[in-house]
Amino acid sequence: MIRLSRIMASAAIALSLGGCALLGGGAKTPAWLLTLTPAAAAPPSINRTASVGESVTIDVPVIPEALRTTRVPVQSGPIAIAYVKDLTWVDRPDKLFQDLVAETVTRTTNRVVLDPRQSNLDPGLTVTGNLSRFGFDSQENAVLVRYDATVSANGGSAVRTRRFEAREPADGTAASVGPALNSAANRVAAEVAQWIGGV
C-alpha cells in the first residue's frame, strides 16, 4: 500500500511538471514578433481641444475565436483553419488593430482621440466594431482584413455602420503575410479615419 502511494505520488509530480512545460515552461520562444505600424505620417506635435461631444473613442473590436490568439490564421475553405508557421503577434490582433485605428485617426484628422478608459471625460463619438477577418486566405493567395464599424453619437441617439475591407497579395509565408497584413490593416484604418473625420 505504501509502495502504491509512492508510485501515485511520483506520477502526480511527473504530470505536474509535464503540464508546466506544456503551459509555457518548455515552450520555444518565437524568433521575432509581429506588430502593426501606422503608415500615416506623424505630425511634429499635437495640441487639440474638443468641445463636448466632439472627441472620439475607439473601442477594442469584437473578434471570432480563431483570432483570439497571437498567431495568424490561414483560411483554407469555408470551415478549415490553420496558422501561419513562424509568425506570432506581439499582442492579440484586436488590441493591435484598435491601437492602429486610434493612431491613424489622431494623425490624419483633427479629432481628439480618447482611450476607452478616458471615455467618461466626454461622451463624443464611440467607434465599436467587429474584426471578422484578419489573416491569410489560401484560396485567394492574399491576406484579408474585414472590419464592420459602428459609430454612435450623442449617447446612442445617432448610429452609423459601414464595412471596410482590404486585400493584399501574399504567398502564405511569414515573410510575405506579415507586411501584407500591415499594409491591408493600414488601408482599412485610413478609410475608417476618413469616415470618422466626416461624421
Secondary structure, DSSP 8 states (H G I E B T S, - for coil): -HHHHHHHHHHHHHHHHHHHIIIIIT----S--B-----S---S-------TT--EEE---B--GGGSSSEEEEEETTTEEEEEEEEEBSS-HHHHHHHHHHHHHHHHSS--EE-GGGGGG---EEEEEEEEEEEEETTTTEEEEEEEEEEEEGGGTEEEEEEEEEEEE--SSHHHHHHHHHHHHHHHHHHHHHHHHT-
